């Protein structure tokens, strides 16, 4: 017996994933602009709090990847957790689909960009 499908859900999920990815790209542009404006003459560590911008960008990228993977499964219920988690970098986002596979010490932070 095959899993039930919701084909009408796939286009919506794909559209949401595209919008999240667009937001991530916009955030990257803001991050670059702030870094360019604030680094000349700034005290060391003065802008360490801006690292949250990069972290948000990483989360948006993973959420977009997750929604795109869900849409690719054609609305199959239940979705395949391993396929959903395959392209995710952050442990807290992977934990959404594979909670038992993520350990407390795993960070999953890939390609961090520092704004110092």
C-alpha positions as CSV (number, residue, x, y, z in Angstrom):
1,X,0.0,0.0,0.0
2,X,1.5,3.4,-1.0
3,X,1.6,6.4,1.2
4,X,-1.2,9.0,0.7
5,X,-0.2,12.0,-1.4
6,X,-1.3,15.6,-1.4
7,X,-0.1,16.9,-4.8
8,X,-1.8,20.3,-4.2
9,X,0.6,20.8,-1.3
10,X,3.8,20.4,-3.3
11,X,3.6,23.7,-5.3
12,X,2.8,25.6,-2.1
13,X,5.7,24.1,-0.2
14,X,8.1,24.8,-3.2
15,X,6.9,28.4,-3.3
16,X,7.5,28.8,0.4
17,X,11.0,27.4,0.0
18,X,11.8,29.8,-2.8
19,X,10.6,32.7,-0.6
20,X,12.7,31.6,2.3
21,X,15.7,31.3,0.0
22,X,15.0,34.8,-1.4
23,X,15.0,36.1,2.2
24,X,18.3,34.4,2.9
25,X,19.9,36.1,-0.2
26,X,18.5,39.5,0.9
27,X,19.9,38.9,4.4
28,X,23.3,38.1,2.8
29,X,23.2,41.4,1.0
30,X,22.4,43.2,4.3
31,X,25.2,41.4,6.1
32,X,27.7,42.4,3.4
33,X,26.5,46.1,3.5
34,X,26.8,46.2,7.3
35,X,30.3,44.6,7.2
36,X,31.4,47.2,4.6
37,X,30.1,50.1,6.6
38,X,31.1,49.1,10.0
39,X,34.5,47.5,9.8
40,X,36.6,50.6,9.1
41,X,37.9,51.9,12.4
42,X,35.7,49.7,14.5
43,X,37.0,48.5,17.8
44,X,37.8,44.7,17.8
45,X,34.8,42.7,18.8
46,X,32.5,45.7,18.6
47,X,30.3,44.0,16.0
48,X,30.4,40.4,17.3
49,X,26.7,40.6,18.0
50,X,26.1,40.9,14.3
51,X,27.1,37.2,13.9
52,X,23.4,36.5,14.5
53,X,22.8,37.8,11.0
54,X,24.9,35.0,9.6
55,X,23.3,32.4,11.8
56,X,19.9,33.5,10.6
57,X,21.0,33.2,7.0
58,X,22.2,29.6,7.7
59,X,18.8,28.8,9.3
60,X,16.9,30.2,6.4
61,X,19.0,28.2,4.0
62,X,18.3,25.0,5.8
63,X,14.6,25.7,6.2
64,X,14.4,26.4,2.4
65,X,16.3,23.1,1.7
66,X,13.9,21.3,4.0
67,X,10.8,22.7,2.4
68,X,12.1,22.0,-1.1
69,X,12.9,18.4,-0.1
70,X,9.4,18.0,1.3
71,X,7.9,19.4,-1.9
72,X,10.0,17.0,-4.0
73,X,8.5,14.1,-2.2
74,X,5.2,15.0,-3.8
75,X,3.3,15.4,-0.6
76,X,3.8,11.8,0.4
77,X,2.6,11.1,3.9
78,X,4.6,10.4,6.0
79,X,7.6,12.0,4.3
80,X,11.0,10.1,4.3
81,X,13.0,11.7,7.2
82,X,16.4,10.6,5.8
83,X,15.7,12.3,2.5
84,X,14.5,15.4,4.2
85,X,17.6,15.7,6.4
86,X,20.1,14.9,3.6
87,X,20.9,18.5,2.6
88,X,20.7,20.1,6.0
89,X,23.7,21.6,7.7
90,X,22.5,22.8,11.1
91,X,21.9,20.2,13.8
92,X,18.8,22.0,15.2
93,X,17.1,21.9,11.8
94,X,18.1,18.3,11.2
95,X,16.5,17.6,14.6
96,X,13.2,18.6,13.2
97,X,13.1,15.6,11.0
98,X,15.6,13.2,12.7
99,X,15.4,14.0,16.4
100,X,17.0,10.7,17.5
101,X,20.0,11.1,15.2
102,X,21.2,14.4,16.5
103,X,23.4,14.4,19.6
104,X,23.8,17.2,22.1
105,X,27.4,17.8,21.2
106,X,26.7,18.0,17.4
107,X,26.6,21.5,16.1
108,X,26.4,21.0,12.4
109,X,27.5,24.6,11.7
110,X,29.0,24.6,8.3
111,X,30.8,27.5,6.6
112,X,30.4,30.1,9.3
113,X,31.2,33.7,8.2
114,X,32.6,35.9,10.9
115,X,31.8,39.6,11.0
116,X,34.8,40.8,13.1
